[in-house]
């Protein structure tokens, strides 16, 4: 199954986690995010990304800075806020729990059922 066949709502959640993670490491900008997500096999257009970033800004999870002297099309750098750090910490806990249940347990069961 290809990623474009996966329901968009699930992909939006993955994209948000990627964005929050990377914005917590260093300032990021739109084109970099698109390139990074494509590196992971996600196809996202600017028309999808920028409204998504807007929602993360509205929730207070990201902050945005740009050079006002460069006009409306100036590159915007996004950073994780203190609130965003708390959200990312919570997400990481849930992802680990989900990984342990969905991936690790399944792999352990497969190993136990393999003939020796």
N, C-alpha and C positions, 0 to 999 in steps of 0.2 A: 504494500500500500504506500502511496506517495503522500508527502506532507500536504499537498494541495487538496487531497481528498479528506483530510481531517477537518472536522467541524471548526469553523472560524472562531467560535467562542473559546474553544480550548487553546487554539493558537494564540489568541489575544492574551491569555493568561501567561503562556510561556514567554511571549515577547515582553510583557511587563516585568517579569522576573529578570530576564536578561538585562533590560534597561536599568532597573533598580540596582542590580548587581554591579554593572559596569560604571554607573554614575556614582556608586559608592567607592570605587577605586580611583577615579580621576574624572575631571570634567569631560563630557562627551557632547558631540553635536550630531544633528540629524543624518547627514550623509555617512558619518562613521557608523552610526547605529544600523543603517540600512545595509552597509557592507558587512558588518559583523553578523547580523542576523542571516544574511545570505550565505555567509561562511558556514553557518550551522544548518543550512538547507531550508531556511524560511524565506519565502518570497513576500516582501512587504513593499508597498508603494508609498511614496511621500503622502499621498492622499489618505492613507490609513495611518501612517506613523504620526504625522503632526497633530491630528485630533487626539490620538492616544497620548502623546506627550502633554497636550493641553489638559486632558483629564488628570494626569499624574500631577501636573502643576496645581490644578484646582483643589486636589485633595491635600496639597501641601507636602507631598512626598518628594517633589523635585523643586529646585530653584533654577531660575534661568537668568543668565547675564549675557548682554550683547553690547557691542560698541555702538552707542547711540549716534555717533558721528558718521557711521557707515550707512545709515538709512534703514528702511524697512527690511531690506534683504540681507542685513548683516547676519553673520553666523551667530547662532545662539548656542552657548555652552550650558549644558544641564548638569547639575550637581545634586547629590542626595542631601536632603535636609535632615535635621535631627528626628523629625517625625518619620521620614522615609527610612532612616536607620532602624528605628523600632519596628516598622513594618517589615523590612527586609530580614531582621532577626527572627521575627515570627514566621515569615515565609520559609526561611531556612530550616527551622524546626519542623514545620509541616512537611517540607520536601524530604527531609531525612526520614521522618516517620513513614511517609508514603513509599520512599525507596526501600526501606527495610521490609515493608509488607509486600510490595508489588514485585520488586526485583530480587532482593537478597533471599527472601523466603522461597521464592520460586526456584532460584538457582540452587539453593541448599537441597530442596526436595528432589530436583533433577539429579544431583550428585548422589544422593542417598539411594535412588532407584536405578543407578547405573550398575550393570553386572560387573563383577570383578574378575 
